[in-house]
Amino acid sequence: MSWAYLILAGCLEIGWPLGFKLSQTEGTRLAGLVLAVLCMVLSGIFLWLAQREIPMGTAYAVWTGIGAAGTFFVGVWFFGDAATPGRYLGAALIVAGVMTLKLAH
């Protein structure tokens, strides 16, 4: 169950930068800020639950890795962020690192 909590925490970690991005538009300012704060709180709670059984360093690295790679992909797919081969390689290396930490656990 701890790994499910951790994956959920990582996915929620994507929500707060998304909320900040949405809050930069006049029509979605308040909703974006509410999304950001809600995702921060829930992400932290699920990370806390995951760390009951998963070592702190592993949990933190996986949590931030999911958040970083996920935020990169959301930015590229929905906001037109740069999608160069080097940036995709960087995201792939993050995902590979997260998978390695999961498999080595």
Buried (B, 14 or more C-beta within 10 A) or exposed (E): EBBEBBBBBBBBBBBBBBBBBBBEEEEBEEEBBEBBEBBBEBBBBBBEBBBEEBEEEBBBBBBBBBBBBBBBBBBBEEEEEEEEEEBEEBBEEBBEBBEEBBEEE
